[in-house]
């Protein structure tokens, strides 16, 4: 096997970018039995633009049923949370989570001058930018750049995926993307990999290969730490058989084994429901809810729920009125979910969407999404949100 084929087959380079960050440093001196006492943040991305109005349903507002004659959820099927709003019936697994006080729903989260493009709006959410501002770094990446107390450690941020989202990329530091720590460990212990590191040190000074070889050296040490630390924990909890649940199971394993990570990032896609929305969204919400419920109960059983905060977002919501294809088109403001064992305000955080006061058929946002980010940065990750978000945002009282 030649060098080019090895690099391609082991997955260290894809789509012109590295999965493993350059800031990773060896950790052989770290004791594997030193468990993390950090507060953990888990970010869940629902890709495609989830329909928030059929997720947290304003069943107490007649306009909802007037605007959605064939896709509205029947009142008797809704999991009612108060006199105005309730959960989609496919989210039954979260009813216990809500009743335990581990869940907060924030309504009408968005930003000024919203963009209805999937790609652009996702960039705005991932970078924390204004709608007319284009940033090349993500809000979590800038947190990594901030030299916070724990950012000196490797793998401060891990995305359970094959590629790294813009949210996780900073100017000088990046998160790491991996689905399977054992596979990364095997790749870095491949005899050809080791021989290449030993014999090709002259490449460290080459402009086009130097960064790659330095990263590979650092990755070898990091992969060993991740594998050796996480393999000591075996979950006793049962998770649903879905890709999303497997992502959360991996995160739980990392958290419960004491991996020194502050931020985890997972995603679930398929929410662009222009046609025949009911079945498609219902299946996805079921996967999301059952996976999330198993994850939170797993954390609780390991005494990690109080130290973990989970947020869920989508790049935009959908228009209030359904379309002619029994679906919904791209909209604006949406709800966010927050989960954890130490929530200050549980249940529904703020007023339900006002369906009688729309912006050309779309919801008006009540809260800027960067107020949610700012709250997490200030109160959970212990950094000044203005340093990360480029201006100060007022915080909220959900934590």
C-alpha positions as CSV (number, residue, x, y, z in Angstrom):
1,X,0.0,0.0,0.0
2,X,1.4,3.4,-0.9
3,X,1.2,6.5,1.2
4,X,-1.5,8.2,-0.9
5,X,-3.8,5.1,-0.8
6,X,-3.3,4.7,3.0
7,X,-4.2,8.2,3.7
8,X,-7.4,7.9,1.6
9,X,-8.4,4.5,3.0
10,X,-7.9,5.3,6.7
11,X,-10.1,8.4,6.5
12,X,-7.7,11.1,7.8
13,X,-8.4,13.3,4.8
14,X,-11.9,13.8,3.3
15,X,-13.4,16.5,1.2
16,X,-10.2,18.4,1.5
17,X,-10.3,18.7,5.3
18,X,-8.9,16.9,8.3
19,X,-11.2,15.2,10.7
20,X,-8.7,15.4,13.5
21,X,-7.6,18.8,14.9
22,X,-4.1,20.0,14.9
23,X,-4.3,21.1,18.6
24,X,-4.4,17.5,19.8
25,X,-1.4,16.7,22.1
26,X,-0.2,13.5,23.6
27,X,-1.8,12.5,26.9
28,X,0.3,9.5,28.0
29,X,0.9,11.2,31.3
30,X,-2.8,11.5,32.1
31,X,-4.1,9.0,34.6
32,X,-6.9,7.0,33.0
33,X,-8.8,6.7,36.3
34,X,-9.0,10.5,36.7
35,X,-12.7,11.1,36.0
36,X,-14.0,14.3,34.5
37,X,-15.8,16.7,36.7
38,X,-16.7,19.0,33.9
39,X,-20.1,20.2,32.9
40,X,-20.9,18.7,29.5
41,X,-22.8,20.3,26.7
42,X,-24.5,18.1,24.0
43,X,-25.7,19.9,20.9
44,X,-28.3,18.1,18.8
45,X,-28.9,19.3,15.2
46,X,-32.2,18.4,13.4
47,X,-31.2,19.0,9.8
48,X,-33.7,20.0,7.1
49,X,-35.9,22.5,9.0
50,X,-38.1,20.7,11.5
51,X,-41.7,21.8,11.7
52,X,-42.0,23.2,15.2
53,X,-45.7,23.7,15.1
54,X,-46.3,19.9,14.6
55,X,-43.7,19.1,17.2
56,X,-44.9,21.3,20.1
57,X,-48.5,21.8,18.9
58,X,-50.5,25.0,19.8
59,X,-53.7,22.9,20.0
60,X,-55.4,25.6,22.1
61,X,-55.3,28.0,19.1
62,X,-58.0,27.5,16.5
63,X,-55.8,29.2,13.8
64,X,-53.5,26.1,13.9
65,X,-56.4,23.9,12.7
66,X,-57.6,26.5,10.2
67,X,-54.2,26.7,8.5
68,X,-53.5,23.0,8.6
69,X,-56.6,21.3,7.6
70,X,-55.1,18.0,6.5
71,X,-51.8,17.8,8.6
72,X,-52.9,19.2,12.0
73,X,-52.6,16.7,14.8
74,X,-55.9,15.9,16.3
75,X,-56.5,17.3,19.9
76,X,-57.2,13.8,21.4
77,X,-53.8,12.5,20.1
78,X,-51.7,15.3,21.6
79,X,-49.6,14.9,24.7
80,X,-50.9,17.9,26.5
81,X,-48.4,20.0,28.5
82,X,-50.7,22.9,29.3
83,X,-53.9,24.5,28.1
84,X,-52.2,25.8,24.9
85,X,-49.4,23.4,23.8
86,X,-48.6,19.7,23.7
87,X,-46.2,17.3,22.2
88,X,-46.6,15.3,19.0
89,X,-47.9,11.8,19.8
90,X,-44.7,10.3,18.4
91,X,-42.8,12.0,21.2
92,X,-44.5,9.9,24.0
93,X,-41.0,8.8,25.2
94,X,-40.4,12.4,26.3
95,X,-43.5,12.7,28.5
96,X,-41.7,11.1,31.4
97,X,-38.7,13.3,30.8
98,X,-40.9,16.4,30.9
99,X,-42.7,15.2,34.0
100,X,-39.4,14.5,35.8
101,X,-38.4,18.2,35.2
102,X,-35.6,17.4,32.9
103,X,-37.0,19.3,29.9
104,X,-37.5,22.9,28.9
105,X,-39.2,24.1,25.7
106,X,-38.2,27.5,24.3
107,X,-40.7,28.8,21.8
108,X,-40.2,31.1,18.8
109,X,-36.4,31.1,18.7
110,X,-34.9,32.8,15.6
111,X,-33.0,35.9,14.4
112,X,-33.6,39.2,12.6
113,X,-34.0,39.1,8.8
114,X,-34.2,35.3,8.6
115,X,-32.9,33.4,5.6
116,X,-34.9,30.4,4.3
117,X,-32.0,28.7,2.6
118,X,-31.0,25.5,4.3
119,X,-27.3,26.1,3.8
120,X,-27.2,29.7,4.7
121,X,-29.5,29.5,7.7
122,X,-27.5,26.5,9.0
123,X,-24.3,28.5,8.7
124,X,-26.0,31.3,10.6
125,X,-27.0,29.0,13.4
126,X,-23.6,27.2,13.5
127,X,-21.5,30.3,13.4
128,X,-23.7,32.6,15.5
129,X,-23.6,35.3,12.9
130,X,-26.0,38.0,11.9
131,X,-28.0,37.2,8.7
132,X,-25.9,39.6,6.7
133,X,-22.6,38.5,8.2
134,X,-20.4,35.6,6.9
135,X,-18.1,33.9,9.3
136,X,-15.7,31.1,8.7
137,X,-15.6,29.9,12.3
138,X,-18.2,28.3,14.4
139,X,-19.5,29.4,17.8
140,X,-18.1,26.2,19.5
141,X,-14.8,26.6,17.5
142,X,-14.4,30.1,18.9
143,X,-15.1,28.7,22.3
144,X,-12.1,26.4,21.7
145,X,-10.0,29.3,20.6
146,X,-10.8,31.2,23.7
147,X,-8.2,29.5,25.8
148,X,-10.8,28.7,28.5
149,X,-9.6,26.7,31.5
150,X,-10.4,23.3,29.9
151,X,-9.7,24.1,26.3
152,X,-6.0,23.3,26.8
153,X,-7.0,19.6,26.8
154,X,-7.4,17.7,23.6
155,X,-10.8,16.6,22.3
156,X,-12.5,19.3,24.2
157,X,-15.2,19.0,21.5
158,X,-16.2,15.8,19.7
159,X,-18.7,15.3,16.9
160,X,-20.1,11.8,16.5
161,X,-19.9,11.7,12.8
162,X,-17.5,11.2,9.9
163,X,-17.0,14.9,9.2
164,X,-16.7,18.0,11.3
165,X,-19.5,20.7,11.2
166,X,-18.6,24.4,10.8
167,X,-19.9,24.9,14.4
168,X,-16.9,23.0,15.7
169,X,-14.2,24.8,13.7
170,X,-12.3,27.7,15.2
171,X,-9.5,29.8,13.9
172,X,-6.7,27.9,15.7
173,X,-8.5,24.9,17.2
174,X,-11.1,22.5,16.0
175,X,-13.1,19.7,17.4
176,X,-12.6,16.1,16.4
177,X,-15.1,14.0,14.4
178,X,-15.3,10.2,14.9
179,X,-18.0,7.6,15.0
180,X,-16.1,4.7,16.4
181,X,-13.1,5.3,18.8
182,X,-12.0,1.6,18.3
183,X,-11.8,2.1,14.5
184,X,-9.7,5.2,14.9
185,X,-7.4,3.4,17.4
186,X,-7.0,0.5,14.9
187,X,-6.2,2.8,12.1
188,X,-3.5,4.6,14.1
189,X,-2.0,1.3,15.1
190,X,-1.8,-0.1,11.6
191,X,1.8,-1.2,11.0
192,X,2.0,0.9,7.8
193,X,0.8,3.9,9.7
194,X,3.4,3.4,12.4
195,X,6.2,2.8,9.9
196,X,5.2,5.9,8.0
197,X,5.5,8.0,11.1
198,X,8.8,6.5,12.0
199,X,10.4,6.7,8.5
200,X,8.9,9.8,6.9
201,X,9.8,12.5,9.4
202,X,11.3,14.6,6.7
203,X,7.8,15.3,5.5
204,X,7.1,17.3,8.6
205,X,8.9,20.3,7.0
206,X,7.0,20.1,3.7
207,X,4.5,22.8,3.1
208,X,1.8,20.6,1.7
209,X,2.3,17.5,3.9
210,X,3.8,19.0,7.1
211,X,0.4,19.8,8.7
212,X,-0.9,16.4,7.8
213,X,2.0,14.5,9.3
214,X,2.0,16.5,12.5
215,X,-1.7,15.9,12.8
216,X,-1.2,12.1,12.3
217,X,1.5,12.0,15.0
218,X,-0.8,13.8,17.4
219,X,-3.8,11.7,16.4
220,X,-1.9,8.5,17.3
221,X,-1.6,9.6,20.9
222,X,-5.2,11.0,21.0
223,X,-6.8,7.9,19.6
224,X,-5.1,5.8,22.2
225,X,-6.4,8.0,25.0
226,X,-10.0,8.1,23.7
227,X,-10.0,4.3,23.2
228,X,-8.4,3.4,26.5
229,X,-10.5,5.8,28.5
230,X,-13.9,5.0,26.9
231,X,-13.5,1.2,26.8
232,X,-13.5,1.0,30.6
233,X,-17.2,1.8,30.6
234,X,-19.9,-0.6,29.4
235,X,-23.5,0.8,29.4
236,X,-26.1,-1.3,31.0
237,X,-28.9,0.8,29.5
238,X,-31.0,-0.3,26.5
239,X,-31.1,2.0,23.5
240,X,-33.4,1.9,20.5
241,X,-31.9,0.4,17.3
242,X,-31.4,3.6,15.3
243,X,-28.4,5.6,14.1
244,X,-29.4,8.6,16.2
245,X,-29.7,6.5,19.4
246,X,-26.3,5.0,18.6
247,X,-24.7,8.5,18.4
248,X,-26.2,9.3,21.9
249,X,-25.0,6.0,23.3
250,X,-21.5,6.8,22.2
251,X,-21.8,10.2,23.9
252,X,-23.0,8.6,27.1
253,X,-20.1,6.2,27.0
254,X,-17.7,9.1,26.6
255,X,-19.3,11.1,29.4
256,X,-19.7,8.2,31.8
257,X,-16.1,7.0,31.3
258,X,-14.7,10.4,32.2
259,X,-13.4,11.5,28.9
260,X,-12.2,15.1,29.3
261,X,-14.6,16.6,26.8
262,X,-16.8,19.7,27.3
263,X,-18.9,19.7,24.1
264,X,-20.5,16.9,22.0
265,X,-22.3,17.3,18.7
266,X,-24.8,14.9,17.1
267,X,-27.4,15.2,14.3
268,X,-30.5,13.7,12.8
269,X,-31.5,14.6,9.3
270,X,-34.5,14.3,7.0
271,X,-36.8,17.1,8.4
272,X,-37.4,18.9,5.0
273,X,-41.0,17.8,4.8
274,X,-42.5,19.5,1.8
275,X,-44.6,16.5,0.8
276,X,-46.6,14.1,3.0
277,X,-45.2,15.4,6.2
278,X,-47.2,13.5,8.8
279,X,-45.5,10.1,8.4
280,X,-42.0,11.4,7.6
281,X,-41.8,13.8,10.5
282,X,-43.6,11.4,12.9
283,X,-41.0,8.7,12.3
284,X,-38.1,11.1,12.9
285,X,-39.7,12.6,16.0
286,X,-40.1,9.0,17.3
287,X,-36.4,8.3,16.7
288,X,-35.4,11.5,18.3
289,X,-37.6,11.2,21.4
290,X,-36.9,7.5,22.1
291,X,-33.1,8.0,21.6
292,X,-33.1,11.1,23.8
293,X,-35.1,9.5,26.6
294,X,-32.8,6.5,26.7
295,X,-29.8,8.8,26.8
296,X,-31.1,11.0,29.6
297,X,-32.1,8.0,31.7
298,X,-28.6,6.5,31.1
299,X,-26.9,9.6,32.3
300,X,-29.2,9.7,35.3
301,X,-28.3,6.2,36.3
302,X,-24.6,7.1,36.1
303,X,-25.1,10.4,38.2
304,X,-24.1,12.4,35.1
305,X,-27.4,14.1,34.3
306,X,-26.8,17.1,36.7
307,X,-23.5,17.8,34.9
308,X,-25.0,17.5,31.4
309,X,-26.9,20.1,29.3
310,X,-28.5,19.1,26.0
311,X,-29.9,21.5,23.5
312,X,-31.7,20.7,20.2
313,X,-32.1,23.1,17.3
314,X,-33.0,23.1,13.6
315,X,-32.0,25.7,11.1
316,X,-35.5,27.1,10.7
317,X,-39.1,26.1,11.3
318,X,-41.9,25.8,8.7
319,X,-44.6,28.2,7.4
320,X,-47.7,28.3,9.5
321,X,-50.0,27.3,6.6
322,X,-49.6,23.9,5.0
323,X,-48.9,23.6,1.3
324,X,-50.9,21.8,-1.4
325,X,-48.8,18.6,-1.0
326,X,-49.7,17.9,2.6
327,X,-46.4,19.3,3.7
328,X,-45.0,22.6,4.8
329,X,-42.5,25.0,3.3
330,X,-39.5,26.8,4.7
331,X,-40.3,29.2,7.5
332,X,-38.5,31.1,10.2
333,X,-38.7,30.9,14.0
334,X,-38.8,27.5,15.7
335,X,-38.8,25.9,19.1
336,X,-35.7,24.6,20.9
337,X,-35.5,21.9,23.5
338,X,-33.2,22.0,26.5
339,X,-32.6,18.9,28.7
340,X,-30.7,18.4,32.0
341,X,-30.9,17.6,35.6
342,X,-30.4,21.2,36.8
343,X,-32.9,23.3,34.8
344,X,-34.0,26.5,36.5
345,X,-37.3,26.8,34.6
346,X,-38.8,23.4,33.6
347,X,-41.5,22.8,31.1
348,X,-42.5,25.5,28.7
349,X,-40.2,28.5,29.0
350,X,-42.1,31.3,27.3
351,X,-45.4,32.2,25.5
352,X,-46.7,30.0,22.7
353,X,-46.3,31.3,19.1
354,X,-48.7,34.0,18.1
355,X,-50.5,32.7,15.1
356,X,-52.5,35.8,14.5
357,X,-49.5,38.1,14.3
358,X,-47.3,36.8,11.5
359,X,-44.7,38.2,9.2
360,X,-46.0,37.4,5.7
361,X,-47.2,34.0,6.8
362,X,-44.3,33.2,9.1
363,X,-43.8,33.2,12.9
364,X,-42.1,36.2,14.4
365,X,-39.2,35.3,16.7
366,X,-39.5,36.1,20.4
367,X,-35.9,35.2,21.3
368,X,-32.6,35.4,19.4
369,X,-30.9,32.0,19.2
370,X,-27.7,33.7,20.4
371,X,-29.4,34.5,23.7
372,X,-29.6,30.7,24.2
373,X,-25.9,30.3,23.1
374,X,-25.0,33.3,25.3
375,X,-26.7,31.7,28.3
376,X,-24.8,28.5,27.8
377,X,-21.5,30.2,27.3
378,X,-21.9,32.4,30.4
379,X,-23.6,30.0,32.8
380,X,-22.5,26.6,31.7
381,X,-19.1,26.8,29.9
382,X,-17.9,29.7,32.0
383,X,-16.8,32.2,29.3
384,X,-17.9,35.7,28.5
385,X,-20.4,35.3,25.6
386,X,-19.4,38.6,24.1
387,X,-15.9,37.1,23.5
388,X,-17.4,34.2,21.5
389,X,-20.4,35.8,19.8
390,X,-18.7,39.1,18.9
391,X,-21.2,41.1,20.9
392,X,-23.0,40.8,24.2
393,X,-26.3,38.9,24.3
394,X,-28.6,39.0,27.3
395,X,-28.9,35.7,29.0
396,X,-32.0,33.7,29.9
397,X,-33.1,31.9,33.0
398,X,-33.4,28.3,31.9
399,X,-30.2,27.4,33.8
